Amino acid sequence: MLYYGLTYLFLFVLHIFAAANDFRVFFRIIATMITLQTLFIGLIFNRIGENVTHARIPMLVLSTGLGYAYLDMSFTFEIIYFVILGVLIQYGTEKGLKYGKRAENNNG
């Protein structure tokens, strides 16, 4: 969880730097990375060896913040769409990973 948080923080600071210096392409790349990291938090947790279910609460908070950012820094009802999308991806991730790792090919 620490690696995820530090990476997220680093990207967040970079996106503020890019916005402040009017680096539009760099800003969009970083914003896309933050969006993907927010929406696929459960899968990322799984890949770095964390328990996928520990991503539930951070997913709610981060997807709310993502909606706030994409809706021009205003709290409107549409934020719920980002939260619902995050919940659906998290639910799908947990169900998809429920059965553990794939069987390995042992060549015979």
DAKA-V595295 format. One record per residue. N is the residue number from 1. PSI is psi in degrees with one decimal (999 if undefined). Layout:
n->[N & N]
psi->[PSI & PSI]
//
This chain:
n->[1 & 2 & 3 & 4 & 5 & 6 & 7 & 8 & 9 & 10 & 11 & 12 & 13 & 14 & 15 & 16 & 17 & 18 & 19 & 20 & 21 & 22 & 23 & 24 & 25 & 26 & 27 & 28 & 29 & 30 & 31 & 32 & 33 & 34 & 35 & 36 & 37 & 38 & 39 & 40 & 41 & 42 & 43 & 44 & 45 & 46 & 47 & 48 & 49 & 50 & 51 & 52 & 53 & 54 & 55 & 56 & 57 & 58 & 59 & 60 & 61 & 62 & 63 & 64 & 65 & 66 & 67 & 68 & 69 & 70 & 71 & 72 & 73 & 74 & 75 & 76 & 77 & 78 & 79 & 80 & 81 & 82 & 83 & 84 & 85 & 86 & 87 & 88 & 89 & 90 & 91 & 92 & 93 & 94 & 95 & 96 & 97 & 98 & 99 & 100 & 101 & 102 & 103 & 104 & 105 & 106 & 107 & 108]
psi->[-31.4 & -43.7 & -41.8 & -48.3 & -41.6 & -40.2 & -43.3 & -45.0 & -43.8 & -46.7 & -37.3 & -44.4 & -41.8 & -38.0 & -33.6 & -43.2 & -45.3 & -40.2 & -40.9 & -30.4 & 9.1 & 40.2 & 84.0 & -47.1 & -45.6 & -41.5 & -44.4 & -37.5 & -47.0 & -41.4 & -37.4 & -42.0 & -40.7 & -42.0 & -47.6 & -40.3 & -34.6 & -47.1 & -30.8 & 35.6 & -39.5 & -44.6 & -39.4 & -42.4 & -43.3 & -43.1 & -27.7 & 8.2 & 13.3 & 163.4 & 127.3 & -34.4 & -17.5 & -7.0 & -5.7 & -53.7 & -47.2 & -34.5 & -42.0 & -45.1 & -47.0 & -37.7 & -29.9 & -44.7 & -36.1 & -44.3 & -41.4 & -43.5 & -43.7 & -20.0 & 34.0 & 44.5 & 45.3 & 140.6 & 101.2 & 169.3 & -26.8 & -14.9 & -30.9 & -28.1 & -39.0 & -39.6 & -43.7 & -42.9 & -44.0 & -42.5 & -43.7 & -42.8 & -40.6 & -44.2 & -45.7 & -38.1 & -46.5 & -41.7 & -38.5 & -30.4 & 1.5 & -32.3 & 9.4 & -161.0 & 158.4 & 153.2 & 142.2 & 148.0 & 119.9 & 13.3 & 48.0 & 999]
//
